[in-house]
Amino acid sequence: MIGCNVAHSKLHTKRDFSLNLKTKKFWSEAEQRFVTLKVSAKGMRTIEKKGLDAALKEAQDKGYVGLV
């Protein structure tokens, strides 16, 4: 997403809204190994709350993730 920084003098300069993505390792109980994912901050909270396997299954059911 692109927007503008607006100064006190109302001068507009273009800026970029970047996503809050982080690379993080999660433990998968089903596979008994660590899985490295690039997820958003909200995604990390969801995975911590529900667990990796349940969150991945839910995301796959909604069509957000296509697992190979």
PDB file of N, H, CA, C and O in Angstrom:
ATOM      1  N   MET A   1       0.844  -1.156   0.000  1.00  0.00           N
ATOM      2  CA  MET A   1       0.000   0.000   0.000  1.00  0.00           C
ATOM      3  C   MET A   1       0.899   1.231   0.000  1.00  0.00           C
ATOM      4  O   MET A   1       1.951   1.251   0.639  1.00  0.00           O
ATOM      5  N   ILE A   2       0.470   2.237  -0.716  1.00  0.00           N
ATOM      6  H   ILE A   2      -0.384   2.220  -1.235  1.00  0.00           H
ATOM      7  CA  ILE A   2       1.242   3.471  -0.814  1.00  0.00           C
ATOM      8  C   ILE A   2       0.400   4.609  -0.266  1.00  0.00           C
ATOM      9  O   ILE A   2      -0.812   4.653  -0.478  1.00  0.00           O
ATOM     10  N   GLY A   3       1.042   5.524   0.437  1.00  0.00           N
ATOM     11  H   GLY A   3       2.026   5.488   0.609  1.00  0.00           H
ATOM     12  CA  GLY A   3       0.349   6.674   0.991  1.00  0.00           C
ATOM     13  C   GLY A   3       1.275   7.871   1.014  1.00  0.00           C
ATOM     14  O   GLY A   3       2.245   7.931   0.258  1.00  0.00           O
ATOM     15  N   CYS A   4       0.977   8.817   1.875  1.00  0.00           N
ATOM     16  H   CYS A   4       0.189   8.768   2.489  1.00  0.00           H
ATOM     17  CA  CYS A   4       1.768  10.038   1.971  1.00  0.00           C
ATOM     18  C   CYS A   4       2.110  10.337   3.428  1.00  0.00           C
ATOM     19  O   CYS A   4       1.294  10.139   4.328  1.00  0.00           O
ATOM     20  N   ASN A   5       3.329  10.817   3.637  1.00  0.00           N
ATOM     21  H   ASN A   5       3.992  10.978   2.906  1.00  0.00           H
ATOM     22  CA  ASN A   5       3.664  11.466   4.896  1.00  0.00           C
ATOM     23  C   ASN A   5       3.207  12.907   4.759  1.00  0.00           C
ATOM     24  O   ASN A   5       3.449  13.537   3.729  1.00  0.00           O
ATOM     25  N   VAL A   6       2.552  13.435   5.777  1.00  0.00           N
ATOM     26  H   VAL A   6       2.355  12.923   6.613  1.00  0.00           H
ATOM     27  CA  VAL A   6       2.057  14.814   5.720  1.00  0.00           C
ATOM     28  C   VAL A   6       2.747  15.597   6.819  1.00  0.00           C
ATOM     29  O   VAL A   6       2.588  15.303   8.004  1.00  0.00           O
ATOM     30  N   ALA A   7       3.518  16.598   6.414  1.00  0.00           N
ATOM     31  H   ALA A   7       3.647  16.837   5.452  1.00  0.00           H
ATOM     32  CA  ALA A   7       4.236  17.445   7.362  1.00  0.00           C
ATOM     33  C   ALA A   7       3.290  18.497   7.942  1.00  0.00           C
ATOM     34  O   ALA A   7       2.163  18.663   7.475  1.00  0.00           O
ATOM     35  N   HIS A   8       3.760  19.188   8.946  1.00  0.00           N
ATOM     36  H   HIS A   8       4.676  19.054   9.325  1.00  0.00           H
ATOM     37  CA  HIS A   8       2.966  20.251   9.577  1.00  0.00           C
ATOM     38  C   HIS A   8       2.595  21.325   8.549  1.00  0.00           C
ATOM     39  O   HIS A   8       1.536  21.945   8.639  1.00  0.00           O
ATOM     40  N   SER A   9       3.486  21.533   7.573  1.00  0.00           N
ATOM     41  H   SER A   9       4.346  21.029   7.500  1.00  0.00           H
ATOM     42  CA  SER A   9       3.225  22.522   6.522  1.00  0.00           C
ATOM     43  C   SER A   9       2.338  21.965   5.409  1.00  0.00           C
ATOM     44  O   SER A   9       2.145  22.612   4.379  1.00  0.00           O
ATOM     45  N   LYS A  10       1.799  20.760   5.622  1.00  0.00           N
ATOM     46  H   LYS A  10       1.956  20.235   6.459  1.00  0.00           H
ATOM     47  CA  LYS A  10       0.919  20.064   4.679  1.00  0.00           C
ATOM     48  C   LYS A  10       1.626  19.647   3.395  1.00  0.00           C
ATOM     49  O   LYS A  10       0.981  19.412   2.373  1.00  0.00           O
ATOM     50  N   LEU A  11       2.948  19.558   3.449  1.00  0.00           N
ATOM     51  H   LEU A  11       3.472  19.749   4.279  1.00  0.00           H
ATOM     52  CA  LEU A  11       3.723  19.044   2.326  1.00  0.00           C
ATOM     53  C   LEU A  11       3.575  17.522   2.304  1.00  0.00           C
ATOM     54  O   LEU A  11       3.818  16.865   3.316  1.00  0.00           O
ATOM     55  N   HIS A  12       3.184  16.965   1.177  1.00  0.00           N
ATOM     56  H   HIS A  12       2.987  17.499   0.355  1.00  0.00           H
ATOM     57  CA  HIS A  12       2.980  15.526   1.046  1.00  0.00           C
ATOM     58  C   HIS A  12       4.194  14.886   0.371  1.00  0.00           C
ATOM     59  O   HIS A  12       4.642  15.349  -0.679  1.00  0.00           O
ATOM     60  N   THR A  13       4.719  13.831   0.970  1.00  0.00           N
ATOM     61  H   THR A  13       4.356  13.454   1.822  1.00  0.00           H
ATOM     62  CA  THR A  13       5.777  13.034   0.347  1.00  0.00           C
ATOM     63  C   THR A  13       5.322  11.590   0.349  1.00  0.00           C
ATOM     64  O   THR A  13       4.732  11.115   1.319  1.00  0.00           O
ATOM     65  N   LYS A  14       5.601  10.885  -0.758  1.00  0.00           N
ATOM     66  H   LYS A  14       6.080  11.271  -1.546  1.00  0.00           H
ATOM     67  CA  LYS A  14       5.167   9.500  -0.897  1.00  0.00           C
ATOM     68  C   LYS A  14       5.878   8.600   0.110  1.00  0.00           C
ATOM     69  O   LYS A  14       7.053   8.799   0.417  1.00  0.00           O
ATOM     70  N   ARG A  15       5.150   7.610   0.617  1.00  0.00           N
ATOM     71  H   ARG A  15       4.195   7.449   0.367  1.00  0.00           H
ATOM     72  CA  ARG A  15       5.741   6.616   1.503  1.00  0.00           C
ATOM     73  C   ARG A  15       5.098   5.276   1.220  1.00  0.00           C
ATOM     74  O   ARG A  15       4.051   5.194   0.578  1.00  0.00           O
ATOM     75  N   ASP A  16       5.739   4.227   1.708  1.00  0.00           N
ATOM     76  H   ASP A  16       6.590   4.294   2.229  1.00  0.00           H
ATOM     77  CA  ASP A  16       5.291   2.865   1.456  1.00  0.00           C
ATOM     78  C   ASP A  16       4.933   2.216   2.784  1.00  0.00           C
ATOM     79  O   ASP A  16       5.715   2.266   3.733  1.00  0.00           O
ATOM     80  N   PHE A  17       3.748   1.605   2.856  1.00  0.00           N
ATOM     81  H   PHE A  17       3.112   1.565   2.085  1.00  0.00           H
ATOM     82  CA  PHE A  17       3.342   0.868   4.041  1.00  0.00           C
ATOM     83  C   PHE A  17       3.766  -0.582   3.829  1.00  0.00           C
ATOM     84  O   PHE A  17       3.146  -1.295   3.040  1.00  0.00           O
ATOM     85  N   SER A  18       4.801  -1.022   4.513  1.00  0.00           N
ATOM     86  H   SER A  18       5.305  -0.443   5.154  1.00  0.00           H
ATOM     87  CA  SER A  18       5.280  -2.385   4.341  1.00  0.00           C
ATOM     88  C   SER A  18       4.602  -3.309   5.353  1.00  0.00           C
ATOM     89  O   SER A  18       4.177  -2.875   6.423  1.00  0.00           O
ATOM     90  N   LEU A  19       4.511  -4.578   4.996  1.00  0.00           N
ATOM     91  H   LEU A  19       4.856  -4.931   4.126  1.00  0.00           H
ATOM     92  CA  LEU A  19       3.896  -5.563   5.872  1.00  0.00           C
ATOM     93  C   LEU A  19       4.815  -5.876   7.039  1.00  0.00           C
ATOM     94  O   LEU A  19       6.036  -5.760   6.927  1.00  0.00           O
ATOM     95  N   ASN A  20       4.230  -6.270   8.152  1.00  0.00           N
ATOM     96  H   ASN A  20       3.239  -6.365   8.243  1.00  0.00           H
ATOM     97  CA  ASN A  20       4.988  -6.601   9.354  1.00  0.00           C
ATOM     98  C   ASN A  20       5.306  -8.096   9.339  1.00  0.00           C
ATOM     99  O   ASN A  20       4.773  -8.856  10.147  1.00  0.00           O
ATOM    100  N   LEU A  21       6.184  -8.519   8.410  1.00  0.00           N
ATOM    101  H   LEU A  21       6.617  -7.902   7.753  1.00  0.00           H
ATOM    102  CA  LEU A  21       6.537  -9.926   8.271  1.00  0.00           C
ATOM    103  C   LEU A  21       7.848 -10.222   8.979  1.00  0.00           C
ATOM    104  O   LEU A  21       8.795  -9.439   8.920  1.00  0.00           O
ATOM    105  N   LYS A  22       7.885 -11.353   9.640  1.00  0.00           N
ATOM    106  H   LYS A  22       7.115 -11.989   9.688  1.00  0.00           H
ATOM    107  CA  LYS A  22       9.083 -11.821  10.332  1.00  0.00           C
ATOM    108  C   LYS A  22       9.317 -13.276   9.959  1.00  0.00           C
ATOM    109  O   LYS A  22       8.370 -14.004   9.664  1.00  0.00           O
ATOM    110  N   THR A  23      10.570 -13.699   9.972  1.00  0.00           N
ATOM    111  H   THR A  23      11.340 -13.107  10.212  1.00  0.00           H
ATOM    112  CA  THR A  23      10.909 -15.101   9.772  1.00  0.00           C
ATOM    113  C   THR A  23      11.071 -15.735  11.147  1.00  0.00           C
ATOM    114  O   THR A  23      11.854 -15.258  11.968  1.00  0.00           O
ATOM    115  N   LYS A  24      10.330 -16.810  11.395  1.00  0.00           N
ATOM    116  H   LYS A  24       9.694 -17.198  10.728  1.00  0.00           H
ATOM    117  CA  LYS A  24      10.326 -17.424  12.724  1.00  0.00           C
ATOM    118  C   LYS A  24      10.232 -18.933  12.605  1.00  0.00           C
ATOM    119  O   LYS A  24       9.593 -19.459  11.693  1.00  0.00           O
ATOM    120  N   LYS A  25      10.880 -19.630  13.544  1.00  0.00           N
ATOM    121  H   LYS A  25      11.399 -19.203  14.284  1.00  0.00           H
ATOM    122  CA  LYS A  25      10.805 -21.085  13.608  1.00  0.00           C
ATOM    123  C   LYS A  25       9.726 -21.499  14.590  1.00  0.00           C
ATOM    124  O   LYS A  25       9.646 -20.971  15.699  1.00  0.00           O
ATOM    125  N   PHE A  26       8.894 -22.453  14.174  1.00  0.00           N
ATOM    126  H   PHE A  26       8.959 -22.882  13.273  1.00  0.00           H
ATOM    127  CA  PHE A  26       7.848 -23.004  15.027  1.00  0.00           C
ATOM    128  C   PHE A  26       8.035 -24.505  15.125  1.00  0.00           C
ATOM    129  O   PHE A  26       8.482 -25.140  14.170  1.00  0.00           O
ATOM    130  N   TRP A  27       7.696 -25.079  16.272  1.00  0.00           N
ATOM    131  H   TRP A  27       7.332 -24.563  17.048  1.00  0.00           H
ATOM    132  CA  TRP A  27       7.786 -26.520  16.476  1.00  0.00           C
ATOM    133  C   TRP A  27       6.489 -27.170  16.006  1.00  0.00           C
ATOM    134  O   TRP A  27       5.399 -26.767  16.413  1.00  0.00           O
ATOM    135  N   SER A  28       6.615 -28.180  15.145  1.00  0.00           N
ATOM    136  H   SER A  28       7.500 -28.508  14.815  1.00  0.00           H
ATOM    137  CA  SER A  28       5.459 -28.923  14.661  1.00  0.00           C
ATOM    138  C   SER A  28       5.386 -30.244  15.402  1.00  0.00           C
ATOM    139  O   SER A  28       6.277 -31.085  15.278  1.00  0.00           O
ATOM    140  N   GLU A  29       4.312 -30.427  16.180  1.00  0.00           N
ATOM    141  H   GLU A  29       3.588 -29.744  16.281  1.00  0.00           H
ATOM    142  CA  GLU A  29       4.128 -31.676  16.926  1.00  0.00           C
ATOM    143  C   GLU A  29       3.880 -32.853  15.974  1.00  0.00           C
ATOM    144  O   GLU A  29       4.325 -33.971  16.237  1.00  0.00           O
ATOM    145  N   ALA A  30       3.177 -32.600  14.879  1.00  0.00           N
ATOM    146  H   ALA A  30       2.816 -31.693  14.665  1.00  0.00           H
ATOM    147  CA  ALA A  30       2.844 -33.675  13.945  1.00  0.00           C
ATOM    148  C   ALA A  30       4.097 -34.219  13.259  1.00  0.00           C
ATOM    149  O   ALA A  30       4.218 -35.427  13.052  1.00  0.00           O
ATOM    150  N   GLU A  31       5.030 -33.329  12.908  1.00  0.00           N
ATOM    151  H   GLU A  31       4.932 -32.348  13.076  1.00  0.00           H
ATOM    152  CA  GLU A  31       6.238 -33.743  12.191  1.00  0.00           C
ATOM    153  C   GLU A  31       7.440 -33.918  13.110  1.00  0.00           C
ATOM    154  O   GLU A  31       8.471 -34.434  12.680  1.00  0.00           O
ATOM    155  N   GLN A  32       7.327 -33.501  14.359  1.00  0.00           N
ATOM    156  H   GLN A  32       6.489 -33.081  14.709  1.00  0.00           H
ATOM    157  CA  GLN A  32       8.415 -33.576  15.340  1.00  0.00           C
ATOM    158  C   GLN A  32       9.680 -32.884  14.830  1.00  0.00           C
ATOM    159  O   GLN A  32      10.782 -33.425  14.923  1.00  0.00           O
ATOM    160  N   ARG A  33       9.498 -31.686  14.293  1.00  0.00           N
ATOM    161  H   ARG A  33       8.603 -31.247  14.217  1.00  0.00           H
ATOM    162  CA  ARG A  33      10.630 -30.891  13.808  1.00  0.00           C
ATOM    163  C   ARG A  33      10.252 -29.420  13.802  1.00  0.00           C
ATOM    164  O   ARG A  33       9.077 -29.070  13.915  1.00  0.00           O
ATOM    165  N   PHE A  34      11.267 -28.553  13.667  1.00  0.00           N
ATOM    166  H   PHE A  34      12.221 -28.838  13.576  1.00  0.00           H
ATOM    167  CA  PHE A  34      11.029 -27.129  13.544  1.00  0.00           C
ATOM    168  C   PHE A  34      10.700 -26.794  12.095  1.00  0.00           C
ATOM    169  O   PHE A  34      11.284 -27.355  11.168  1.00  0.00           O
ATOM    170  N   VAL A  35       9.764 -25.877  11.913  1.00  0.00           N
ATOM    171  H   VAL A  35       9.290 -25.421  12.667  1.00  0.00           H
ATOM    172  CA  VAL A  35       9.366 -25.405  10.595  1.00  0.00           C
ATOM    173  C   VAL A  35       9.602 -23.903  10.568  1.00  0.00           C
ATOM    174  O   VAL A  35       9.138 -23.191  11.459  1.00  0.00           O
ATOM    175  N   THR A  36      10.321 -23.406   9.556  1.00  0.00           N
ATOM    176  H   THR A  36      10.698 -23.984   8.832  1.00  0.00           H
ATOM    177  CA  THR A  36      10.586 -21.983   9.428  1.00  0.00           C
ATOM    178  C   THR A  36       9.543 -21.364   8.515  1.00  0.00           C
ATOM    179  O   THR A  36       9.353 -21.799   7.379  1.00  0.00           O
ATOM    180  N   LEU A  37       8.869 -20.338   9.030  1.00  0.00           N
ATOM    181  H   LEU A  37       9.024 -19.985   9.953  1.00  0.00           H
ATOM    182  CA  LEU A  37       7.817 -19.662   8.283  1.00  0.00           C
ATOM    183  C   LEU A  37       8.060 -18.162   8.287  1.00  0.00           C
ATOM    184  O   LEU A  37       8.638 -17.623   9.230  1.00  0.00           O
ATOM    185  N   LYS A  38       7.616 -17.488   7.227  1.00  0.00           N
ATOM    186  H   LYS A  38       7.147 -17.927   6.460  1.00  0.00           H
ATOM    187  CA  LYS A  38       7.603 -16.033   7.193  1.00  0.00           C
ATOM    188  C   LYS A  38       6.162 -15.616   7.465  1.00  0.00           C
ATOM    189  O   LYS A  38       5.293 -15.766   6.606  1.00  0.00           O
ATOM    190  N   VAL A  39       5.911 -15.090   8.671  1.00  0.00           N
ATOM    191  H   VAL A  39       6.617 -14.968   9.369  1.00  0.00           H
ATOM    192  CA  VAL A  39       4.555 -14.787   9.099  1.00  0.00           C
ATOM    193  C   VAL A  39       4.456 -13.356   9.621  1.00  0.00           C
ATOM    194  O   VAL A  39       5.454 -12.736   9.989  1.00  0.00           O
ATOM    195  N   SER A  40       3.232 -12.855   9.642  1.00  0.00           N
ATOM    196  H   SER A  40       2.421 -13.358   9.343  1.00  0.00           H
ATOM    197  CA  SER A  40       2.971 -11.536  10.199  1.00  0.00           C
ATOM    198  C   SER A  40       2.902 -11.631  11.719  1.00  0.00           C
ATOM    199  O   SER A  40       2.884 -12.727  12.280  1.00  0.00           O
ATOM    200  N   ALA A  41       2.864 -10.485  12.376  1.00  0.00           N
ATOM    201  H   ALA A  41       2.879  -9.595  11.921  1.00  0.00           H
ATOM    202  CA  ALA A  41       2.773 -10.463  13.836  1.00  0.00           C
ATOM    203  C   ALA A  41       1.453 -11.082  14.294  1.00  0.00           C
ATOM    204  O   ALA A  41       1.419 -11.800  15.293  1.00  0.00           O
ATOM    205  N   LYS A  42       0.370 -10.810  13.571  1.00  0.00           N
ATOM    206  H   LYS A  42       0.397 -10.227  12.759  1.00  0.00           H
ATOM    207  CA  LYS A  42      -0.922 -11.399  13.922  1.00  0.00           C
ATOM    208  C   LYS A  42      -0.893 -12.909  13.696  1.00  0.00           C
ATOM    209  O   LYS A  42      -1.482 -13.663  14.470  1.00  0.00           O
ATOM    210  N   GLY A  43      -0.210 -13.352  12.640  1.00  0.00           N
ATOM    211  H   GLY A  43       0.268 -12.739  12.011  1.00  0.00           H
ATOM    212  CA  GLY A  43      -0.072 -14.785  12.381  1.00  0.00           C
ATOM    213  C   GLY A  43       0.678 -15.492  13.497  1.00  0.00           C
ATOM    214  O   GLY A  43       0.332 -16.616  13.863  1.00  0.00           O
ATOM    215  N   MET A  44       1.705 -14.842  14.042  1.00  0.00           N
ATOM    216  H   MET A  44       1.986 -13.929  13.745  1.00  0.00           H
ATOM    217  CA  MET A  44       2.451 -15.417  15.162  1.00  0.00           C
ATOM    218  C   MET A  44       1.546 -15.591  16.374  1.00  0.00           C
ATOM    219  O   MET A  44       1.607 -16.615  17.054  1.00  0.00           O
ATOM    220  N   ARG A  45       0.708 -14.595  16.645  1.00  0.00           N
ATOM    221  H   ARG A  45       0.659 -13.764  16.092  1.00  0.00           H
ATOM    222  CA  ARG A  45      -0.214 -14.683  17.780  1.00  0.00           C
ATOM    223  C   ARG A  45      -1.200 -15.825  17.586  1.00  0.00           C
ATOM    224  O   ARG A  45      -1.509 -16.551  18.530  1.00  0.00           O
ATOM    225  N   THR A  46      -1.697 -15.984  16.358  1.00  0.00           N
ATOM    226  H   THR A  46      -1.446 -15.394  15.590  1.00  0.00           H
ATOM    227  CA  THR A  46      -2.642 -17.061  16.064  1.00  0.00           C
ATOM    228  C   THR A  46      -1.993 -18.420  16.254  1.00  0.00           C
ATOM    229  O   THR A  46      -2.599 -19.324  16.829  1.00  0.00           O
ATOM    230  N   ILE A  47      -0.758 -18.573  15.772  1.00  0.00           N
ATOM    231  H   ILE A  47      -0.265 -17.838  15.305  1.00  0.00           H
ATOM    232  CA  ILE A  47      -0.046 -19.844  15.903  1.00  0.00           C
ATOM    233  C   ILE A  47       0.250 -20.155  17.361  1.00  0.00           C
ATOM    234  O   ILE A  47       0.131 -21.304  17.784  1.00  0.00           O
ATOM    235  N   GLU A  48       0.638 -19.140  18.140  1.00  0.00           N
ATOM    236  H   GLU A  48       0.736 -18.206  17.796  1.00  0.00           H
ATOM    237  CA  GLU A  48       0.902 -19.356  19.559  1.00  0.00           C
ATOM    238  C   GLU A  48      -0.372 -19.746  20.307  1.00  0.00           C
ATOM    239  O   GLU A  48      -0.325 -20.529  21.256  1.00  0.00           O
ATOM    240  N   LYS A  49      -1.518 -19.194  19.872  1.00  0.00           N
ATOM    241  H   LYS A  49      -1.556 -18.558  19.101  1.00  0.00           H
ATOM    242  CA  LYS A  49      -2.785 -19.459  20.547  1.00  0.00           C
ATOM    243  C   LYS A  49      -3.329 -20.843  20.199  1.00  0.00           C
ATOM    244  O   LYS A  49      -3.721 -21.594  21.093  1.00  0.00           O
ATOM    245  N   LYS A  50      -3.356 -21.189  18.912  1.00  0.00           N
ATOM    246  H   LYS A  50      -3.038 -20.580  18.186  1.00  0.00           H
ATOM    247  CA  LYS A  50      -3.994 -22.428  18.456  1.00  0.00           C
ATOM    248  C   LYS A  50      -3.031 -23.583  18.253  1.00  0.00           C
ATOM    249  O   LYS A  50      -3.445 -24.742  18.257  1.00  0.00           O
ATOM    250  N   GLY A  51      -1.757 -23.284  18.078  1.00  0.00           N
ATOM    251  H   GLY A  51      -1.421 -22.342  18.075  1.00  0.00           H
ATOM    252  CA  GLY A  51      -0.784 -24.311  17.724  1.00  0.00           C
ATOM    253  C   GLY A  51      -0.534 -24.288  16.226  1.00  0.00           C
ATOM    254  O   GLY A  51      -1.405 -23.895  15.449  1.00  0.00           O
ATOM    255  N   LEU A  52       0.654 -24.707  15.825  1.00  0.00           N
ATOM    256  H   LEU A  52       1.361 -25.025  16.456  1.00  0.00           H
ATOM    257  CA  LEU A  52       1.052 -24.624  14.422  1.00  0.00           C
ATOM    258  C   LEU A  52       0.165 -25.479  13.533  1.00  0.00           C
ATOM    259  O   LEU A  52      -0.320 -25.006  12.505  1.00  0.00           O
ATOM    260  N   ASP A  53      -0.052 -26.723  13.911  1.00  0.00           N
ATOM    261  H   ASP A  53       0.342 -27.108  14.746  1.00  0.00           H
ATOM    262  CA  ASP A  53      -0.781 -27.652  13.049  1.00  0.00           C
ATOM    263  C   ASP A  53      -2.239 -27.219  12.856  1.00  0.00           C
ATOM    264  O   ASP A  53      -2.767 -27.297  11.746  1.00  0.00           O
ATOM    265  N   ALA A  54      -2.882 -26.767  13.920  1.00  0.00           N
ATOM    266  H   ALA A  54      -2.453 -26.703  14.821  1.00  0.00           H
ATOM    267  CA  ALA A  54      -4.272 -26.318  13.821  1.00  0.00           C
ATOM    268  C   ALA A  54      -4.375 -25.037  12.991  1.00  0.00           C
ATOM    269  O   ALA A  54      -5.306 -24.882  12.201  1.00  0.00           O
ATOM    270  N   ALA A  55      -3.425 -24.124  13.169  1.00  0.00           N
ATOM    271  H   ALA A  55      -2.669 -24.250  13.811  1.00  0.00           H
ATOM    272  CA  ALA A  55      -3.441 -22.874  12.414  1.00  0.00           C
ATOM    273  C   ALA A  55      -3.206 -23.128  10.927  1.00  0.00           C
ATOM    274  O   ALA A  55      -3.852 -22.505  10.085  1.00  0.00           O
ATOM    275  N   LEU A  56      -2.291 -24.033  10.598  1.00  0.00           N
ATOM    276  H   LEU A  56      -1.766 -24.539  11.283  1.00  0.00           H
ATOM    277  CA  LEU A  56      -2.040 -24.363   9.195  1.00  0.00           C
ATOM    278  C   LEU A  56      -3.247 -25.032   8.556  1.00  0.00           C
ATOM    279  O   LEU A  56      -3.586 -24.750   7.407  1.00  0.00           O
ATOM    280  N   LYS A  57      -3.897 -25.921   9.306  1.00  0.00           N
ATOM    281  H   LYS A  57      -3.622 -26.150  10.240  1.00  0.00           H
ATOM    282  CA  LYS A  57      -5.079 -26.600   8.774  1.00  0.00           C
ATOM    283  C   LYS A  57      -6.199 -25.600   8.512  1.00  0.00           C
ATOM    284  O   LYS A  57      -6.866 -25.670   7.480  1.00  0.00           O
ATOM    285  N   GLU A  58      -6.408 -24.672   9.438  1.00  0.00           N
ATOM    286  H   GLU A  58      -5.866 -24.614  10.277  1.00  0.00           H
ATOM    287  CA  GLU A  58      -7.438 -23.648   9.270  1.00  0.00           C
ATOM    288  C   GLU A  58      -7.133 -22.745   8.074  1.00  0.00           C
ATOM    289  O   GLU A  58      -8.031 -22.407   7.302  1.00  0.00           O
ATOM    290  N   ALA A  59      -5.860 -22.355   7.921  1.00  0.00           N
ATOM    291  H   ALA A  59      -5.131 -22.629   8.548  1.00  0.00           H
ATOM    292  CA  ALA A  59      -5.468 -21.505   6.796  1.00  0.00           C
ATOM    293  C   ALA A  59      -5.629 -22.242   5.469  1.00  0.00           C
ATOM    294  O   ALA A  59      -6.005 -21.642   4.462  1.00  0.00           O
ATOM    295  N   GLN A  60      -5.345 -23.538   5.473  1.00  0.00           N
ATOM    296  H   GLN A  60      -5.040 -24.025   6.291  1.00  0.00           H
ATOM    297  CA  GLN A  60      -5.495 -24.335   4.257  1.00  0.00           C
ATOM    298  C   GLN A  60      -6.977 -24.487   3.901  1.00  0.00           C
ATOM    299  O   GLN A  60      -7.331 -24.436   2.724  1.00  0.00           O
ATOM    300  N   ASP A  61      -7.841 -24.673   4.894  1.00  0.00           N
ATOM    301  H   ASP A  61      -7.553 -24.714   5.851  1.00  0.00           H
ATOM    302  CA  ASP A  61      -9.277 -24.788   4.648  1.00  0.00           C
ATOM    303  C   ASP A  61      -9.849 -23.491   4.069  1.00  0.00           C
ATOM    304  O   ASP A  61     -10.742 -23.528   3.223  1.00  0.00           O
ATOM    305  N   LYS A  62      -9.333 -22.349   4.525  1.00  0.00           N
ATOM    306  H   LYS A  62      -8.607 -22.320   5.212  1.00  0.00           H
ATOM    307  CA  LYS A  62      -9.804 -21.057   4.029  1.00  0.00           C
ATOM    308  C   LYS A  62      -9.173 -20.680   2.688  1.00  0.00           C
ATOM    309  O   LYS A  62      -9.603 -19.719   2.052  1.00  0.00           O
ATOM    310  N   GLY A  63      -8.151 -21.433   2.252  1.00  0.00           N
ATOM    311  H   GLY A  63      -7.801 -22.215   2.769  1.00  0.00           H
ATOM    312  CA  GLY A  63      -7.516 -21.166   0.968  1.00  0.00           C
ATOM    313  C   GLY A  63      -6.369 -20.174   1.023  1.00  0.00           C
ATOM    314  O   GLY A  63      -5.907 -19.713  -0.021  1.00  0.00           O
ATOM    315  N   TYR A  64      -5.892 -19.830   2.229  1.00  0.00           N
ATOM    316  H   TYR A  64      -6.267 -20.204   3.077  1.00  0.00           H
ATOM    317  CA  TYR A  64      -4.774 -18.898   2.369  1.00  0.00           C
ATOM    318  C   TYR A  64      -3.443 -19.567   2.058  1.00  0.00           C
ATOM    319  O   TYR A  64      -2.515 -18.912   1.583  1.00  0.00           O
ATOM    320  N   VAL A  65      -3.342 -20.871   2.323  1.00  0.00           N
ATOM    321  H   VAL A  65      -4.095 -21.403   2.709  1.00  0.00           H
ATOM    322  CA  VAL A  65      -2.070 -21.597   2.194  1.00  0.00           C
ATOM    323  C   VAL A  65      -2.298 -22.806   1.315  1.00  0.00           C
ATOM    324  O   VAL A  65      -3.270 -23.538   1.498  1.00  0.00           O
ATOM    325  N   GLY A  66      -1.409 -23.019   0.359  1.00  0.00           N
ATOM    326  H   GLY A  66      -0.619 -22.424   0.210  1.00  0.00           H
ATOM    327  CA  GLY A  66      -1.437 -24.231  -0.448  1.00  0.00           C
ATOM    328  C   GLY A  66      -0.226 -25.071  -0.087  1.00  0.00           C
ATOM    329  O   GLY A  66       0.891 -24.756  -0.499  1.00  0.00           O
ATOM    330  N   LEU A  67      -0.429 -26.127   0.669  1.00  0.00           N
ATOM    331  H   LEU A  67      -1.336 -26.383   1.003  1.00  0.00           H
ATOM    332  CA  LEU A  67       0.688 -26.977   1.093  1.00  0.00           C
ATOM    333  C   LEU A  67       1.018 -27.985   0.002  1.00  0.00           C
ATOM    334  O   LEU A  67       0.132 -28.506  -0.675  1.00  0.00           O
ATOM    335  N   VAL A  68       2.289 -28.243  -0.150  1.00  0.00           N
ATOM    336  H   VAL A  68       3.009 -27.820   0.400  1.00  0.00           H
ATOM    337  CA  VAL A  68       2.761 -29.191  -1.175  1.00  0.00           C
ATOM    338  C   VAL A  68       2.840 -30.572  -0.585  1.00  0.00           C
ATOM    339  O   VAL A  68       3.214 -31.519  -1.276  1.00  0.00           O
TER     340      VAL A  68
END
